[in-house]
Amino acid sequence: MNVVTESVGNLDSDGMPLYLDDALEDLVNHPNHYKAEGMSTIECIEAIQAALTAEEFQGFCKGNNIKYTWRANRKHDVRTNLEKARWYLNKLLDSL
């Protein structure tokens, strides 16, 4: 499930997004701020996974799942945080 929760990025003088990618940011699965500058196909999670051992990456995913679940009611909206927690749980399961 893709969740588009806000418009970000380059805006014109009326505050409208200049590029479709900026208008349709998926804050749960592929947030624009996690993509390498000038390398839009590489996301931070991929670089982290490449830098860590399998066991370290699983711990990273588990920790982030706990973090997003823990603060679900305190930061942004509950649904987005719980979807992000599920995303990290799915990453953890995929890495087993």
KOLLUM-530050 format. One record per residue (C-alpha): residue in one letter; chain; x, y, z. Coordinates in nm, 4 decimals, always signed. Example, Ala and Ser with C-alpha at 12.3 -4.5 7.8 and 13.67 -1.06 7.14 Angstrom:
BEGIN
r code A	unit A	X +1.2300	Y -0.4500	Z +0.7800
r code S	unit A	X +1.3670	Y -0.1060	Z +0.7140
***
This chain:
BEGIN
r code M	unit A	X +0.0000	Y +0.0000	Z +0.0000
r code N	unit A	X +0.1465	Y +0.3347	Z -0.0998
r code V	unit A	X +0.0779	Y +0.6290	Z +0.1251
r code V	unit A	X +0.1069	Y +0.9797	Z -0.0116
r code T	unit A	X +0.0816	Y +1.2195	Z +0.2791
r code E	unit A	X +0.2397	Y +1.5437	Z +0.1722
r code S	unit A	X +0.3712	Y +1.7466	Z -0.1153
r code V	unit A	X +0.7422	Y +1.8268	Z -0.0960
r code G	unit A	X +1.0306	Y +1.9350	Z -0.3128
r code N	unit A	X +1.0536	Y +2.2077	Z -0.5735
r code L	unit A	X +0.7487	Y +2.4334	Z -0.5855
r code D	unit A	X +0.6450	Y +2.7002	Z -0.8336
r code S	unit A	X +0.5405	Y +3.0530	Z -0.7319
r code D	unit A	X +0.1895	Y +2.9260	Z -0.6485
r code G	unit A	X +0.3243	Y +2.6549	Z -0.4195
r code M	unit A	X +0.2522	Y +2.3748	Z -0.6677
r code P	unit A	X +0.5067	Y +2.0936	Z -0.7214
r code L	unit A	X +0.7229	Y +2.1335	Z -1.0313
r code Y	unit A	X +0.7846	Y +1.7615	Z -1.0709
r code L	unit A	X +0.5531	Y +1.4628	Z -1.0352
r code D	unit A	X +0.8006	Y +1.2903	Z -0.7989
r code D	unit A	X +0.7741	Y +1.5854	Z -0.5628
r code A	unit A	X +0.3929	Y +1.5843	Z -0.5752
r code L	unit A	X +0.3522	Y +1.2119	Z -0.5138
r code E	unit A	X +0.6005	Y +1.1292	Z -0.2440
r code D	unit A	X +0.5460	Y +0.7947	Z -0.0753
r code L	unit A	X +0.6537	Y +0.8667	Z +0.2822
r code V	unit A	X +0.6320	Y +0.5039	Z +0.3945
r code N	unit A	X +0.7876	Y +0.2932	Z +0.1199
r code H	unit A	X +1.0099	Y +0.5306	Z -0.0778
r code P	unit A	X +1.0485	Y +0.8742	Z +0.0820
r code N	unit A	X +1.2343	Y +1.1183	Z -0.1427
r code H	unit A	X +1.4630	Y +1.2289	Z +0.1430
r code Y	unit A	X +1.6122	Y +0.8757	Z +0.1613
r code K	unit A	X +1.7343	Y +0.8807	Z -0.1991
r code A	unit A	X +2.0957	Y +0.9684	Z -0.2748
r code E	unit A	X +2.1369	Y +1.3097	Z -0.4329
r code G	unit A	X +2.1672	Y +1.2669	Z -0.8093
r code M	unit A	X +2.1164	Y +0.8900	Z -0.7803
r code S	unit A	X +1.7394	Y +0.8536	Z -0.7478
r code T	unit A	X +1.7512	Y +0.4743	Z -0.7857
r code I	unit A	X +1.9633	Y +0.4199	Z -0.4726
r code E	unit A	X +1.7888	Y +0.4535	Z -0.1378
r code C	unit A	X +1.9513	Y +0.4869	Z +0.2016
r code I	unit A	X +1.8156	Y +0.1475	Z +0.3158
r code E	unit A	X +2.0038	Y -0.0216	Z +0.0307
r code A	unit A	X +2.3301	Y +0.1475	Z +0.1287
r code I	unit A	X +2.2762	Y +0.0506	Z +0.4939
r code Q	unit A	X +2.2083	Y -0.3117	Z +0.4012
r code A	unit A	X +2.5194	Y -0.3236	Z +0.1836
r code A	unit A	X +2.7340	Y -0.1818	Z +0.4657
r code L	unit A	X +2.6121	Y -0.4208	Z +0.7376
r code T	unit A	X +2.6324	Y -0.7938	Z +0.7910
r code A	unit A	X +2.3034	Y -0.9837	Z +0.7563
r code E	unit A	X +2.2737	Y -1.0066	Z +1.1357
r code E	unit A	X +2.3463	Y -0.6343	Z +1.1831
r code F	unit A	X +2.0893	Y -0.5408	Z +0.9196
r code Q	unit A	X +1.8268	Y -0.7592	Z +1.0871
r code G	unit A	X +1.8982	Y -0.5811	Z +1.4170
r code F	unit A	X +1.8682	Y -0.2456	Z +1.2419
r code C	unit A	X +1.5272	Y -0.3409	Z +1.1006
r code K	unit A	X +1.4083	Y -0.4782	Z +1.4339
r code G	unit A	X +1.5177	Y -0.1622	Z +1.6147
r code N	unit A	X +1.3427	Y +0.0636	Z +1.3665
r code N	unit A	X +1.0253	Y -0.1465	Z +1.3895
r code I	unit A	X +1.0303	Y -0.0974	Z +1.7664
r code K	unit A	X +1.0996	Y +0.2767	Z +1.7284
r code Y	unit A	X +0.8094	Y +0.3427	Z +1.4918
r code T	unit A	X +0.5706	Y +0.1323	Z +1.7022
r code W	unit A	X +0.6858	Y +0.2971	Z +2.0246
r code R	unit A	X +0.6277	Y +0.6517	Z +1.9056
r code A	unit A	X +0.3253	Y +0.5850	Z +1.6835
r code N	unit A	X +0.0980	Y +0.8090	Z +1.8901
r code R	unit A	X +0.3524	Y +1.0856	Z +1.9397
r code K	unit A	X +0.4951	Y +1.1818	Z +1.6015
r code H	unit A	X +0.3030	Y +1.2708	Z +1.2849
r code D	unit A	X -0.0025	Y +1.0540	Z +1.2369
r code V	unit A	X -0.0474	Y +0.7124	Z +1.3949
r code R	unit A	X -0.1211	Y +0.5305	Z +1.0700
r code T	unit A	X +0.1961	Y +0.6473	Z +0.8935
r code N	unit A	X +0.4117	Y +0.5409	Z +1.1882
r code L	unit A	X +0.2476	Y +0.1989	Z +1.2113
r code E	unit A	X +0.2834	Y +0.1479	Z +0.8359
r code K	unit A	X +0.6516	Y +0.2383	Z +0.8647
r code A	unit A	X +0.6860	Y -0.0122	Z +1.1530
r code R	unit A	X +0.5261	Y -0.2762	Z +0.9307
r code W	unit A	X +0.7627	Y -0.1793	Z +0.6479
r code Y	unit A	X +1.0651	Y -0.2476	Z +0.8697
r code L	unit A	X +0.9112	Y -0.5745	Z +0.9918
r code N	unit A	X +0.8660	Y -0.6808	Z +0.6285
r code K	unit A	X +1.2311	Y -0.5874	Z +0.5559
r code L	unit A	X +1.3351	Y -0.7971	Z +0.8543
r code L	unit A	X +1.1306	Y -1.0941	Z +0.7382
r code D	unit A	X +1.2653	Y -1.0605	Z +0.3828
r code S	unit A	X +1.6218	Y -1.0698	Z +0.5148
r code L	unit A	X +1.5800	Y -1.3991	Z +0.7014
***
